């Protein structure tokens, strides 16, 4: 099966209860393991999920896009 070059996720966990969030996290992790060539653009306000899935983090602040240092 062909994989998309880009996958865009906009706040994918916000409307989910904790049990469903856990299930979706497992699905997304499995997808990432199998599809390393896909770039995922993921928007969130939740810092826990930012760090869980990101190789790089950018933020929009004062109408500017800035790279965030990962710790």
C-alpha positions as a Markdown table, in Angstrom:
| # | Residue | x | y | z |
|---|---|---|---|---|
| 1 | Unk | 0.0 | 0.0 | 0.0 |
| 2 | Unk | 1.3 | 3.5 | -0.9 |
| 3 | Unk | 1.8 | 5.8 | 2.0 |
| 4 | Unk | 1.2 | 9.6 | 1.8 |
| 5 | Unk | 4.2 | 11.8 | 1.7 |
| 6 | Unk | 2.5 | 14.0 | 4.3 |
| 7 | Unk | 0.0 | 13.3 | 7.1 |
| 8 | Unk | -1.6 | 16.3 | 8.7 |
| 9 | Unk | -3.1 | 15.9 | 12.2 |
| 10 | Unk | -4.9 | 18.9 | 13.8 |
| 11 | Unk | -5.4 | 18.4 | 17.5 |
| 12 | Unk | -6.1 | 14.7 | 17.1 |
| 13 | Unk | -6.5 | 13.9 | 20.8 |
| 14 | Unk | -8.5 | 16.9 | 22.1 |
| 15 | Unk | -12.0 | 15.6 | 21.9 |
| 16 | Unk | -11.1 | 12.1 | 23.1 |
| 17 | Unk | -11.4 | 10.6 | 26.6 |
| 18 | Unk | -8.2 | 9.2 | 28.1 |
| 19 | Unk | -8.9 | 5.6 | 27.1 |
| 20 | Unk | -9.5 | 6.5 | 23.5 |
| 21 | Unk | -6.4 | 8.8 | 23.5 |
| 22 | Unk | -4.3 | 5.8 | 24.6 |
| 23 | Unk | -5.7 | 3.7 | 21.7 |
| 24 | Unk | -5.1 | 6.4 | 19.1 |
| 25 | Unk | -1.5 | 7.0 | 20.5 |
| 26 | Unk | -0.8 | 3.2 | 20.0 |
| 27 | Unk | -2.2 | 3.3 | 16.4 |
| 28 | Unk | -0.2 | 6.4 | 15.6 |
| 29 | Unk | 3.0 | 4.9 | 17.0 |
| 30 | Unk | 2.5 | 1.7 | 15.0 |
| 31 | Unk | 1.9 | 3.8 | 11.9 |
| 32 | Unk | 5.1 | 5.7 | 12.5 |
| 33 | Unk | 7.0 | 2.5 | 12.9 |
| 34 | Unk | 5.8 | 1.2 | 9.6 |
| 35 | Unk | 5.9 | 4.4 | 7.6 |
| 36 | Unk | 9.1 | 6.2 | 8.4 |
| 37 | Unk | 9.1 | 8.0 | 5.0 |
| 38 | Unk | 5.9 | 9.9 | 5.8 |
| 39 | Unk | 6.3 | 13.4 | 7.2 |
| 40 | Unk | 3.7 | 14.1 | 9.9 |
| 41 | Unk | 2.6 | 17.7 | 10.5 |
| 42 | Unk | 0.9 | 17.7 | 13.9 |
| 43 | Unk | -0.7 | 20.6 | 15.7 |
| 44 | Unk | -1.3 | 20.6 | 19.4 |
| 45 | Unk | -1.3 | 22.6 | 22.6 |
| 46 | Unk | -0.4 | 19.6 | 24.6 |
| 47 | Unk | 3.3 | 19.5 | 25.4 |
| 48 | Unk | 3.3 | 15.9 | 26.4 |
| 49 | Unk | 2.2 | 14.8 | 22.9 |
| 50 | Unk | 4.5 | 17.3 | 21.3 |
| 51 | Unk | 7.5 | 15.6 | 22.8 |
| 52 | Unk | 6.1 | 12.1 | 22.4 |
| 53 | Unk | 5.9 | 12.2 | 18.6 |
| 54 | Unk | 8.2 | 15.0 | 17.4 |
| 55 | Unk | 11.7 | 14.9 | 15.9 |
| 56 | Unk | 11.4 | 18.7 | 15.6 |
| 57 | Unk | 9.0 | 21.2 | 17.2 |
| 58 | Unk | 8.0 | 24.6 | 15.8 |
| 59 | Unk | 5.8 | 27.2 | 17.4 |
| 60 | Unk | 3.9 | 30.1 | 16.0 |
| 61 | Unk | 4.3 | 33.2 | 18.1 |
| 62 | Unk | 3.9 | 36.8 | 17.3 |
| 63 | Unk | 3.1 | 35.8 | 13.6 |
| 64 | Unk | 6.5 | 34.1 | 13.4 |
| 65 | Unk | 7.4 | 30.4 | 13.0 |
| 66 | Unk | 10.2 | 29.5 | 15.3 |
| 67 | Unk | 12.0 | 26.2 | 16.0 |
| 68 | Unk | 11.8 | 25.1 | 19.7 |
| 69 | Unk | 14.8 | 23.5 | 21.2 |
| 70 | Unk | 14.0 | 19.9 | 22.4 |
| 71 | Unk | 15.1 | 18.9 | 25.8 |
